């Protein structure tokens, strides 16, 4: 980890500037530019809200905000994890010419996705005002939840970054698994109220990190409940362990990445 901290300090400015460059490039050829970062999540919220409330008859309180919180957490996790598998090969021009620690490339993507997620969280506050969701002091616990989401996502992504270089089909496998996780995470339904089996309910809410993060985010933002500090600590530790494994594996094998791709 000493080498990681050294590289993190050395490439910190590069990570920030590269993330900004990618954000600008993403909307460079679009007429609406950065407005898509607002319109895209809102459009998905409207689609899921209409579909679930009309088709499935959901009676969830403050349902549009409920869905938007879920989508905000999911989009960050989904884009970061799925994008990590092909990240090195997508940056082949950089990897084959200059040395940059490969987890720095992942950090750049993480900062980019984190910025877009922050925009969505601002929209969450706006929606709470529109739908008259009561504000509570428990909302301050949001600052404890986001670091857990970040570190768990980074840990999973760093491991997939490594194996994605050597396993060509991993990208397709990852997308299939992510689709399954999407439906098991309660993005547009409440696991706590929809599932009657207490064992399955506990399994999904505690052992599925993104379902846990969504549930905790909704509790503190919408329902004024305190988060589970114990499980936040557990998942933070798990995220640190996953990150350590991913960074260690990358350090060990990154010199061979250029040859493989």
PyMOL commands that set and color helices and strands:
alter all, ss='L'
color gray80, all
select helices_A, chain A and resi 2-10+12-26+33-56+63-84+87-90+92-95+102-130+137-166+170-183+191-194+198-207+209-221+229-260
alter helices_A, ss='H'
color red, helices_A
deselect
rebuild
show_as cartoon
